[in-house]
Amino acid sequence: MKLQIDKTNYTIAKFPPNFPMPASLQGESQFTSITYTPEECSIVAPTNIINAAQAEAAEPDWFLLKIEGILDFSLTGILNKITTPLAEKEISIFAISTYNTDYILMKQSDLALATETLVTAGYEIS
């Protein structure tokens, strides 16, 4: 399985559930995820375009790992196979799934160890 690393510095932030979508994120060409639930609005976006000062909580310094290709809904265990070796090295993750594929965010400080761990586990990383 091929994985692609995006070394952009991302921030994961929590906002009130009625927080309006920031204009700065509309039409953004880099990875951005906005999720609304009854309890919160979670936004993952490049640190340079998210206003973390407005957030109830914010955690900067994440990088992004993308599973390349379109994943069929019938496939099972993909995230488990990737995250198990990471968990064994005590690397925390934040996973996001889209219609096409899965993304895993990890702390920038874990970039070298995560890359080494996944290559050792047999993944091709670009």
C-alpha positions in Angstrom: 0.0 0.0 0.0 1.3 3.5 -0.9 1.2 6.3 1.6 1.8 10.0 0.9 3.3 12.4 3.5 2.3 16.0 3.6 4.7 17.8 5.9 2.6 20.9 6.1 2.1 22.0 9.7 -1.6 21.4 10.6 -3.7 22.5 13.5 -6.6 20.6 15.0 -9.0 23.0 16.7 -12.3 22.8 18.5 -15.0 25.5 18.2 -18.6 25.8 19.5 -21.1 23.7 17.6 -22.7 26.8 16.0 -19.3 28.3 14.8 -19.7 29.6 11.2 -17.4 28.2 8.5 -14.5 30.6 8.3 -14.2 32.4 5.0 -10.4 31.8 5.1 -11.1 28.0 4.7 -13.6 28.3 1.8 -12.0 27.2 -1.4 -8.8 26.1 0.3 -6.7 23.9 -1.9 -4.8 22.1 0.9 -6.3 19.4 3.1 -9.0 20.9 5.3 -11.6 19.0 7.3 -14.6 20.7 9.0 -16.9 18.5 11.1 -20.0 19.6 12.9 -21.6 17.6 15.7 -24.2 18.7 18.3 -21.2 19.1 20.8 -18.6 20.9 18.6 -17.2 22.1 15.4 -13.8 20.5 14.7 -11.5 22.0 12.1 -8.2 20.5 10.8 -6.4 22.9 8.5 -2.9 24.3 7.7 -1.8 26.2 10.8 -1.1 29.4 8.7 -4.8 29.7 7.7 -6.7 28.7 10.8 -7.5 31.3 13.5 -6.7 29.2 16.6 -7.3 32.3 18.8 -11.0 31.9 18.2 -10.9 28.2 19.2 -12.0 26.7 22.5 -8.9 24.4 22.2 -6.3 24.0 19.6 -3.4 21.6 19.0 -0.8 22.7 16.4 2.2 20.8 14.9 0.6 17.9 13.1 1.6 16.4 9.7 -0.6 14.4 7.4 -0.4 10.9 6.0 -2.7 10.1 3.1 -3.5 6.6 1.9 -3.1 6.8 -1.8 -5.9 5.6 -4.1 -9.6 5.4 -3.8 -10.6 2.9 -1.1 -13.7 0.8 -1.6 -16.2 0.7 1.2 -16.0 -3.1 1.3 -12.3 -3.0 2.4 -11.7 -3.7 6.1 -8.9 -3.2 8.5 -6.9 -0.7 6.5 -6.5 1.8 9.3 -5.9 -0.9 11.8 -3.0 -2.3 9.7 -1.4 1.1 9.5 -2.0 2.3 13.0 -1.0 -0.9 14.8 2.8 -0.5 14.2 2.4 3.2 15.1 0.7 2.3 18.4 3.5 -0.2 19.1 5.9 2.8 18.9 3.5 4.9 21.0 2.8 7.4 18.2 -0.5 9.1 18.7 -2.7 9.6 15.7 -5.8 11.6 14.6 -7.7 9.8 11.8 -10.1 11.3 9.3 -11.9 9.4 6.6 -13.4 10.9 3.5 -15.5 9.3 0.8 -12.4 8.3 -1.2 -9.7 7.5 1.3 -8.3 7.8 4.8 -5.9 10.4 6.4 -3.9 10.1 9.5 -2.4 13.1 11.3 0.6 12.7 13.6 2.7 15.1 15.6 5.5 16.7 13.7 7.9 15.5 16.4 7.0 11.9 15.4 7.7 12.4 11.6 11.0 10.5 11.5 9.9 7.6 13.8 6.6 7.3 12.0 8.2 7.2 8.6 10.8 4.6 9.7 8.1 2.5 11.4 5.8 2.4 8.4 8.6 1.6 5.9 9.8 -1.2 8.2 6.1 -2.4 8.2 6.3 -2.6 4.4 4.6 0.6 3.3 5.8 2.6 0.4 6.0 6.3 1.4 6.3 9.3 -1.0 
